[in-house]
Amino acid sequence: MDRAIEDFIEAEFNASRQTIAALYDDRAYREAAAAVADLYTGRLRAGSKLLFAGNGGSAGDAQHIAGEFVSRFHFDRPGLAAIALSTDTSIMTAIGNDYGYERVFSRQIEALGQTGDVLTVLSTSGNSPNILKAIEAAKERGITVVGMTGGTGGKMAGLCDHLLVAPSPVTPRIQECHLVTYHLLCALVEARMFGKLA
């Protein structure tokens, strides 16, 4: 392998490792994640649902986490009510065409969201206009908002009920932290809901 390529790969792995280590060492982040898992568990037990929204890679993350809840994570168990708002292209393009892209999530929340639900928004910058509108729509309906972001948290930092801020301003590092976090949330909720953890 060419030395320049080898150095580049090593630098990328090291950056990832250092960011995940910083996440692991952040006790406040761990406590915030545990609080979100408690919130998810309580609302699911009460018959409410989890909604997830994000753009680009974060849309993929929203779909990933919803899939883990609906299908399974570590073991077989009943499905859990979770919806990714980035999956229905007919709905998204209709809203984008009729109302503008800024409303692709807020309009779905108006249609599907109910008091007691939880909306989790994923935005590496915390400034995506359609995410900010989604938060606004959720608040109007008594829906609790969890934010997953990075850097300073952006505009959504002061709008969310619970906030998980990855310890990096770099998009791929933030997304790596989000992956670890939502896998942790899935594992905790699954264990709490189905008797593997008190």
N, C-alpha and C positions, 0 to 999 in steps of 0.2 A: 504494500500500500504506500502511496506517495506520502512523504512526511508532512506536507502541508495539510493534506486531508486528515491524516491521523491526528494532528494537533487540533484541527477544527472540531473533529468528533470529540476529542477529549475535553475541549473547552465547553462544548454543548452539554455533555454529560455532567461535567463539574458544576456548571451553572444550575442545572436541574437538581443535582444532589444538594447543593448548598441552599437552594430555595426550599426544598422539601424538609431539610434539616431545620431551617428557621421556622417553618410551619410547625414541625413537631415540637420544637422548644418553646413555642408561644402558648403559655398556659391559658391566657385570656381567650385565645382562639379556640382551644380545646373546650373550654367552658361554654363558649358561645355555640359551638357545634353540638354539645350535649343538650343545651337548652333548645336548639332547633329540633333535635331528635325527639325530645320530650313533647314539644309542640306538635310535631307530625303525629306522634303516637296518640296523643290525647284527641286530636281532631279526627283521626281515622277511626278511633274507637267510638267517637260520637256520631259517626256516619257522614262526616264531611269529606271533602276531597282535596287533593293536592294538585295545583296548577303550576306549570313551569313555562317560562318564556325566555328566549334569548335570540340573538342574531348570529348568523355565520357559524363559527365553531361553537359558540354558546347555544345556538339552536340545536346542534348535534348533541351537546351535553344535556340540554333539556329533554330531548327525546331519549337519550341513554338512561337518565335517572328515572323517567316515567316508566320506561320499559322494565327496569329492575323492580320497581314497585308492583306493577301490574302482573308481571310474570313470576319471577323468583330471584333471589340473590344467592344465599348460601344453601338453602334447603327448600324442599317442596312445602308449600303452605297455600292457603287461600290468597287470591289476588287482592291487591290493595288499590283503592281508587286514586288514580293519578292520570293527568292529561297533559301532554306537551302541546302548547298552542302554536307550535311551528310546523305541524305535520300536515295539515289539510290545505293543499295548494289551491283548491277551488275557493275555499273560504278566504284564504289570505289574498289571493289575486282579486277576488270580488271586492273585499274591503279596500285593498290598495287602490283599485281602479275607482271605486265609488267615493271613498272618503280620504284617501291618501295613506301612504305607508306608515305614517306616524300612528295610525289607529288600528293597525293589524292585530294588536294584542288587546287593546282596550275594548274594542268592539266585541271580541270573543268573551271577554270578562263580563261585559254587559249581558251577553246572551247566556253564558254558562255559570258564572260565578254566583255563589250564595253566601250569605252571612255564615261565618264559621269555617269557610274554606281557607286554605293557605295558598297564597301565590308566592312562588320563588322565582325571582328574576336574576338572570345571569348576564352580567355586562362587565367586560374587563376594564372599561373606562369609567363606568358608572354614569355616563352622560348620554346614552342612546335615547333620542327623543321618544321612540315608540315604547321603550321601557319606562320612561318617566310618566308617560300617559297611562300605561298599564297600572302603575302604582297608584296614580290618581283615581282611576276607575275602581280599583280594588278598595281603596279607602272609603269611597262613596258607598260601597256595599257591605261594609263591615268585614272585609276579608283581611286577614293578617298577612303582612308582607315580609318575606325573608329576602335579603339581598346578598348575592355572591359577586364580589368584585375584587379589585386589586388597587395598588398604588395608594392614593388618598381617599378612594371611595367615590370620587366625583360628586355630581349633583344628587345622586340617589342616597348618598350616605346619611343625610339628615331626614330622609323620607321613610326609611324602612323601620319596621318594628324590631327586626333582628338583622344584624349585619355581620357577614363573614368576609374579611378583607385579606386576601392573599398577600404575603410579605414581598411583593415585587411590583414594579411598574411595567414589566415586560410581558406582553400578551401571552406567548407560549408558556412562560413560567406560571402565570396566573392560572391558565387553563389546566396545567398539570396539578396545581394545588386544588382546583375545583374538582378534578377527577378523584383525587384522594379523599376529598371532603365528602362528595356525595356518595362514594362507595361506603365511607364510614357511616353516613346517615342511614343508608339502606340497611347496613348490617345491624346498627343499633335498633332501628325501628322493627326490623324483622325479628330480632331476638326478643325485644320487649313485647311485641304483639303475640308471639307464639310460644312463650314459655321458656325460652332459652336463657333469659336474663330477667332478673326481677325488676 
